[in-house]
Amino acid sequence: MNHDTPLSVPPRRIVLLALTVLCLASALFALRRPLMMSAPRCLAGQWHGCLDTFNGVVLLALAALPLSALVVWALARRRRAAGAGAAWRRSLAEVGLVHGTVPFLWLTLMPGAGAGTVPGRVSLVPLRDLVAMGPLGIAGNLLVFAALGAFAPMRFAAVASVPRILALGAGCSVLVETAQYVLWLDRVSSVDDVLVNATGALLAALATRRWWRTGAAVPSDRPRPVPARTA
């Protein structure tokens, strides 16, 4: 027996999956008490205390994860049956794009206490509001369009480049900040929010770069032709 044979290294995908599960489990453990505070109202279908709070929205997003996974499986199975290429990648990107973006948009556009009465406020001086955000605020802004940056280039080859993802994140953030100002949501429309949101989209895009959809790397989405049988 050769004792000098090196141990086999686990595949990179398994390691990444294990790290992702570990991070999610750690986050859930740390946030278990605040999240469970909104559980009774969410289960009762009450707006106040559930959909108008950070804890309630996050709790519903986590509870919907099994449903999103089921949708990914159904879409991928249907596409594979039709012979489409990259069925799992396309399905995961589409569902992840929606599931990872809608809850953060809801939180960003959530009205403040003076919504409808306090005029919109604008902060156009770069980096001035970062101190006021704090670590939690910066982390939250980085996540607003993180799913967009991670999954959009996996699904759409037209945005599969660093400058385009950065422009997409910044453009979507500008639309959100404009909506906050126009709708009088009692929120500050800040250029720093745009910068941090776009940075979050870019960082998430770089994390999924090896799975980006490019014309040379991903098979065609059209059904594969079935070879004719010869007699």
Contacts in CASP RR format, 6 or more apart in sequence:
PFRMAT RR
TARGET T0000
AUTHOR 0000-0000-0000
METHOD contacts of the structure
MODEL  1
MNHDTPLSVPPRRIVLLALTVLCLASALFALRRPLMMSAPRCLAGQWHGC
LDTFNGVVLLALAALPLSALVVWALARRRRAAGAGAAWRRSLAEVGLVHG
TVPFLWLTLMPGAGAGTVPGRVSLVPLRDLVAMGPLGIAGNLLVFAALGA
FAPMRFAAVASVPRILALGAGCSVLVETAQYVLWLDRVSSVDDVLVNATG
ALLAALATRRWWRTGAAVPSDRPRPVPARTA
28 35 0 8 1.000
28 62 0 8 1.000
31 58 0 8 1.000
34 55 0 8 1.000
35 55 0 8 1.000
35 56 0 8 1.000
35 58 0 8 1.000
35 59 0 8 1.000
35 62 0 8 1.000
36 59 0 8 1.000
37 55 0 8 1.000
38 49 0 8 1.000
38 50 0 8 1.000
38 53 0 8 1.000
38 55 0 8 1.000
38 56 0 8 1.000
38 59 0 8 1.000
39 59 0 8 1.000
41 48 0 8 1.000
41 49 0 8 1.000
41 50 0 8 1.000
41 56 0 8 1.000
42 50 0 8 1.000
42 51 0 8 1.000
42 56 0 8 1.000
42 59 0 8 1.000
42 60 0 8 1.000
49 56 0 8 1.000
50 56 0 8 1.000
50 59 0 8 1.000
50 60 0 8 1.000
51 57 0 8 1.000
51 60 0 8 1.000
51 106 0 8 1.000
52 110 0 8 1.000
54 107 0 8 1.000
57 103 0 8 1.000
57 106 0 8 1.000
57 107 0 8 1.000
58 103 0 8 1.000
60 103 0 8 1.000
61 99 0 8 1.000
61 100 0 8 1.000
61 103 0 8 1.000
64 99 0 8 1.000
65 99 0 8 1.000
68 95 0 8 1.000
68 96 0 8 1.000
68 99 0 8 1.000
71 91 0 8 1.000
71 95 0 8 1.000
72 88 0 8 1.000
72 91 0 8 1.000
72 92 0 8 1.000
72 95 0 8 1.000
72 96 0 8 1.000
73 91 0 8 1.000
75 87 0 8 1.000
75 90 0 8 1.000
75 91 0 8 1.000
75 94 0 8 1.000
75 95 0 8 1.000
76 87 0 8 1.000
76 88 0 8 1.000
76 90 0 8 1.000
76 91 0 8 1.000
76 92 0 8 1.000
77 87 0 8 1.000
79 85 0 8 1.000
79 87 0 8 1.000
79 90 0 8 1.000
79 91 0 8 1.000
80 87 0 8 1.000
82 223 0 8 1.000
83 223 0 8 1.000
83 224 0 8 1.000
84 90 0 8 1.000
84 221 0 8 1.000
84 222 0 8 1.000
84 223 0 8 1.000
84 224 0 8 1.000
85 218 0 8 1.000
85 219 0 8 1.000
85 220 0 8 1.000
85 221 0 8 1.000
85 224 0 8 1.000
86 213 0 8 1.000
86 218 0 8 1.000
86 219 0 8 1.000
86 221 0 8 1.000
89 154 0 8 1.000
89 155 0 8 1.000
89 211 0 8 1.000
89 213 0 8 1.000
89 218 0 8 1.000
90 154 0 8 1.000
90 155 0 8 1.000
90 221 0 8 1.000
92 151 0 8 1.000
92 154 0 8 1.000
93 151 0 8 1.000
93 152 0 8 1.000
93 154 0 8 1.000
93 155 0 8 1.000
93 213 0 8 1.000
94 151 0 8 1.000
94 155 0 8 1.000
96 147 0 8 1.000
96 151 0 8 1.000
97 147 0 8 1.000
97 148 0 8 1.000
97 151 0 8 1.000
97 152 0 8 1.000
97 155 0 8 1.000
99 147 0 8 1.000
100 146 0 8 1.000
100 147 0 8 1.000
101 144 0 8 1.000
101 145 0 8 1.000
101 147 0 8 1.000
101 148 0 8 1.000
104 140 0 8 1.000
104 143 0 8 1.000
104 144 0 8 1.000
104 145 0 8 1.000
104 147 0 8 1.000
105 144 0 8 1.000
105 176 0 8 1.000
108 144 0 8 1.000
108 176 0 8 1.000
108 180 0 8 1.000
109 176 0 8 1.000
109 179 0 8 1.000
109 180 0 8 1.000
109 183 0 8 1.000
109 185 0 8 1.000
110 185 0 8 1.000
111 185 0 8 1.000
111 186 0 8 1.000
112 185 0 8 1.000
112 186 0 8 1.000
112 187 0 8 1.000
113 186 0 8 1.000
114 186 0 8 1.000
115 183 0 8 1.000
115 184 0 8 1.000
115 185 0 8 1.000
115 186 0 8 1.000
116 183 0 8 1.000
116 184 0 8 1.000
116 185 0 8 1.000
116 186 0 8 1.000
117 184 0 8 1.000
117 186 0 8 1.000
118 184 0 8 1.000
118 186 0 8 1.000
119 184 0 8 1.000
120 180 0 8 1.000
120 181 0 8 1.000
120 184 0 8 1.000
120 185 0 8 1.000
120 186 0 8 1.000
120 187 0 8 1.000
120 188 0 8 1.000
120 189 0 8 1.000
121 181 0 8 1.000
121 187 0 8 1.000
121 188 0 8 1.000
121 189 0 8 1.000
122 181 0 8 1.000
122 188 0 8 1.000
122 189 0 8 1.000
122 190 0 8 1.000
123 129 0 8 1.000
123 188 0 8 1.000
123 189 0 8 1.000
123 190 0 8 1.000
123 191 0 8 1.000
123 192 0 8 1.000
124 191 0 8 1.000
125 191 0 8 1.000
126 191 0 8 1.000
126 192 0 8 1.000
126 195 0 8 1.000
127 192 0 8 1.000
127 195 0 8 1.000
128 192 0 8 1.000
129 188 0 8 1.000
129 190 0 8 1.000
129 192 0 8 1.000
129 193 0 8 1.000
130 138 0 8 1.000
130 192 0 8 1.000
130 196 0 8 1.000
133 141 0 8 1.000
133 192 0 8 1.000
133 196 0 8 1.000
138 196 0 8 1.000
141 193 0 8 1.000
141 196 0 8 1.000
141 197 0 8 1.000
141 200 0 8 1.000
142 196 0 8 1.000
142 197 0 8 1.000
142 199 0 8 1.000
142 200 0 8 1.000
142 203 0 8 1.000
143 200 0 8 1.000
144 173 0 8 1.000
144 176 0 8 1.000
144 197 0 8 1.000
144 200 0 8 1.000
145 169 0 8 1.000
145 172 0 8 1.000
145 173 0 8 1.000
145 197 0 8 1.000
145 198 0 8 1.000
145 200 0 8 1.000
145 201 0 8 1.000
145 204 0 8 1.000
146 200 0 8 1.000
146 201 0 8 1.000
146 203 0 8 1.000
146 204 0 8 1.000
147 204 0 8 1.000
148 168 0 8 1.000
148 169 0 8 1.000
148 172 0 8 1.000
148 201 0 8 1.000
148 204 0 8 1.000
149 165 0 8 1.000
149 168 0 8 1.000
149 169 0 8 1.000
149 200 0 8 1.000
149 201 0 8 1.000
149 202 0 8 1.000
149 204 0 8 1.000
149 205 0 8 1.000
149 208 0 8 1.000
150 204 0 8 1.000
150 205 0 8 1.000
150 207 0 8 1.000
150 208 0 8 1.000
151 208 0 8 1.000
152 159 0 8 1.000
152 165 0 8 1.000
152 168 0 8 1.000
152 205 0 8 1.000
153 159 0 8 1.000
153 160 0 8 1.000
153 161 0 8 1.000
153 165 0 8 1.000
153 205 0 8 1.000
153 208 0 8 1.000
153 209 0 8 1.000
153 212 0 8 1.000
153 213 0 8 1.000
154 208 0 8 1.000
154 211 0 8 1.000
154 212 0 8 1.000
154 213 0 8 1.000
155 213 0 8 1.000
156 213 0 8 1.000
157 213 0 8 1.000
157 214 0 8 1.000
157 215 0 8 1.000
157 218 0 8 1.000
158 164 0 8 1.000
159 165 0 8 1.000
159 168 0 8 1.000
160 212 0 8 1.000
160 213 0 8 1.000
160 214 0 8 1.000
162 202 0 8 1.000
162 205 0 8 1.000
162 206 0 8 1.000
165 201 0 8 1.000
165 202 0 8 1.000
165 205 0 8 1.000
166 198 0 8 1.000
166 201 0 8 1.000
166 202 0 8 1.000
168 201 0 8 1.000
169 197 0 8 1.000
169 198 0 8 1.000
169 201 0 8 1.000
169 202 0 8 1.000
170 194 0 8 1.000
170 195 0 8 1.000
170 197 0 8 1.000
170 198 0 8 1.000
171 194 0 8 1.000
171 198 0 8 1.000
172 197 0 8 1.000
172 201 0 8 1.000
173 193 0 8 1.000
173 194 0 8 1.000
173 197 0 8 1.000
173 198 0 8 1.000
174 194 0 8 1.000
176 193 0 8 1.000
176 197 0 8 1.000
177 189 0 8 1.000
177 190 0 8 1.000
177 193 0 8 1.000
177 194 0 8 1.000
178 189 0 8 1.000
179 185 0 8 1.000
180 187 0 8 1.000
180 188 0 8 1.000
180 189 0 8 1.000
181 189 0 8 1.000
205 212 0 8 1.000
END
